[in-house]
C-alpha cells in the first residue's frame, strides 16, 4: 500500500461522498426497514470515524 505525504482536499471530499453513497445503498439493500438502516449506518460511521 502506498502512503502519500500530501493530500488533495477535493479528491478526499469526492471519495468520501462516493463511499457514503455506497454505504447508503448497501444499508438499504441489507435492511428491511428504514429504522434498521439508520442504526446500521450509525454503527458503521462510529466504527470508521
Residue frames as a rotation matrix with the C-alpha (Angstrom) as fourth column:
UNK 1
0.571 0.821 0.000 0.00
0.821 -0.571 0.000 0.00
0.000 0.000 -1.000 0.00
UNK 2
-0.379 -0.709 0.595 1.27
0.717 -0.631 -0.295 3.44
0.584 0.315 0.748 -0.97
UNK 3
0.330 0.423 -0.844 1.14
0.854 -0.515 0.077 6.31
-0.402 -0.746 -0.531 1.52
UNK 4
0.183 -0.208 0.961 1.10
0.648 -0.709 -0.277 9.83
0.739 0.673 0.005 0.12
UNK 5
-0.585 -0.484 -0.651 2.74
0.807 -0.426 -0.408 12.67
-0.080 -0.765 0.639 2.02
UNK 6
-0.942 0.310 -0.125 0.28
-0.322 -0.943 0.088 15.19
-0.090 0.123 0.988 0.54
UNK 7
-0.463 0.860 0.216 -3.50
0.658 0.497 -0.566 15.28
-0.594 -0.120 -0.796 0.47
UNK 8
-0.911 0.293 0.291 -5.86
0.070 -0.585 0.808 16.62
0.407 0.756 0.512 -2.18
UNK 9
-0.777 0.629 0.034 -8.91
-0.208 -0.205 -0.956 18.04
-0.594 -0.750 0.290 -0.34
UNK 10
-0.122 0.743 -0.658 -11.08
-0.982 -0.187 -0.029 17.87
-0.145 0.642 0.753 -3.47
UNK 11
-0.353 -0.107 -0.929 -10.20
-0.479 0.874 0.081 14.23
0.804 0.474 -0.360 -4.14
UNK 12
-0.984 -0.070 -0.165 -10.67
0.110 0.493 -0.863 13.30
0.142 -0.867 -0.477 -0.48
UNK 13
-0.555 0.829 -0.077 -14.09
-0.546 -0.432 -0.717 15.00
-0.628 -0.356 0.692 -0.36
UNK 14
-0.026 0.523 -0.852 -15.25
-0.968 0.198 0.151 13.32
0.248 0.829 0.501 -3.57
UNK 15
-0.587 -0.278 -0.760 -14.09
-0.174 0.961 -0.217 9.90
0.791 0.005 -0.612 -2.38
UNK 16
-0.969 0.239 0.071 -15.83
-0.057 0.067 -0.996 10.44
-0.242 -0.969 -0.051 0.95
UNK 17
-0.240 0.929 -0.282 -19.10
-0.850 -0.341 -0.402 11.22
-0.469 0.143 0.871 -0.81
UNK 18
-0.111 0.121 -0.987 -18.77
-0.747 0.645 0.163 8.15
0.656 0.755 0.019 -3.06
UNK 19
-0.863 -0.277 -0.422 -18.10
0.054 0.781 -0.623 5.89
0.502 -0.560 -0.659 -0.06
UNK 20
-0.784 0.614 0.091 -21.06
-0.317 -0.270 -0.909 7.40
-0.534 -0.741 0.406 1.83
UNK 21
-0.050 0.757 -0.651 -23.30
-0.997 -0.073 -0.008 6.78
-0.054 0.649 0.759 -1.21
UNK 22
-0.353 -0.180 -0.918 -22.16
-0.396 0.918 -0.027 3.14
0.848 0.354 -0.395 -1.46
UNK 23
-0.996 -0.010 -0.084 -22.77
0.074 0.367 -0.927 2.62
0.040 -0.930 -0.365 2.29
UNK 24
-0.494 0.866 -0.076 -26.25
-0.694 -0.446 -0.565 4.12
-0.523 -0.226 0.822 1.93
UNK 25
0.061 0.487 -0.871 -27.19
-0.904 0.397 0.158 1.76
0.423 0.778 0.465 -0.92
UNK 26
-0.600 -0.396 -0.695 -25.69
-0.120 0.904 -0.411 -1.25
0.791 -0.163 -0.590 0.88
UNK 27
-0.959 0.259 0.115 -27.53
-0.125 -0.024 -0.992 -0.42
-0.254 -0.966 0.055 4.10
UNK 28
-0.185 0.940 -0.286 -30.83
-0.917 -0.269 -0.295 0.00
-0.354 0.208 0.912 2.23
UNK 29
-0.004 0.121 -0.993 -30.33
-0.711 0.698 0.087 -3.29
0.703 0.706 0.083 0.42
UNK 30
-0.732 -0.425 -0.532 -29.38
0.025 0.764 -0.645 -5.20
0.681 -0.485 -0.548 3.58
UNK 31
-0.917 0.384 -0.107 -32.09
0.093 -0.054 -0.994 -3.88
-0.387 -0.922 0.014 5.88
UNK 32
-0.477 0.824 0.305 -35.84
0.840 0.326 0.434 -4.21
0.259 0.463 -0.848 5.52
UNK 33
0.635 0.741 -0.219 -36.84
0.771 -0.595 0.226 -1.11
0.037 -0.312 -0.949 7.46
UNK 34
0.451 -0.418 0.789 -35.62
0.082 -0.860 -0.503 2.48
0.889 0.292 -0.354 7.46
UNK 35
0.822 -0.075 0.565 -35.12
-0.562 -0.271 0.782 2.31
0.094 -0.960 -0.265 11.24
UNK 36
0.752 -0.559 0.349 -32.76
0.358 0.791 0.495 -0.67
-0.553 -0.248 0.796 10.97
UNK 37
0.507 -0.537 0.674 -30.96
0.737 -0.135 -0.662 1.04
0.446 0.833 0.327 8.10
UNK 38
0.596 -0.238 0.767 -30.30
-0.337 -0.941 -0.030 4.13
0.729 -0.240 -0.641 10.20
UNK 39
0.851 -0.278 0.445 -28.99
-0.370 0.284 0.885 2.00
-0.372 -0.918 0.138 13.09
UNK 40
0.622 -0.626 0.470 -26.62
0.715 0.699 -0.014 0.14
-0.319 0.344 0.883 10.77
UNK 41
0.502 -0.388 0.773 -25.46
0.444 -0.652 -0.615 3.41
0.743 0.651 -0.155 9.22
UNK 42
0.726 -0.185 0.662 -24.73
-0.579 -0.684 0.444 4.97
0.371 -0.706 -0.604 12.61
UNK 43
0.805 -0.430 0.409 -22.88
0.005 0.694 0.720 1.84
-0.593 -0.577 0.561 13.75
UNK 44
0.546 -0.598 0.587 -20.78
0.834 0.321 -0.449 1.86
0.080 0.734 0.674 10.59
UNK 45
0.544 -0.299 0.784 -19.93
0.033 -0.926 -0.376 5.56
0.838 0.231 -0.494 10.98
UNK 46
0.809 -0.227 0.542 -18.90
-0.585 -0.230 0.778 5.07
-0.052 -0.946 -0.319 14.62
UNK 47
0.697 -0.574 0.428 -16.58
0.444 0.816 0.371 2.23
-0.562 -0.068 0.824 13.54
UNK 48
0.383 -0.548 0.744 -14.97
0.876 -0.039 -0.480 4.13
0.292 0.835 0.466 10.64
UNK 49
0.613 -0.095 0.785 -14.62
-0.047 -0.995 -0.084 7.53
0.789 0.014 -0.614 12.35
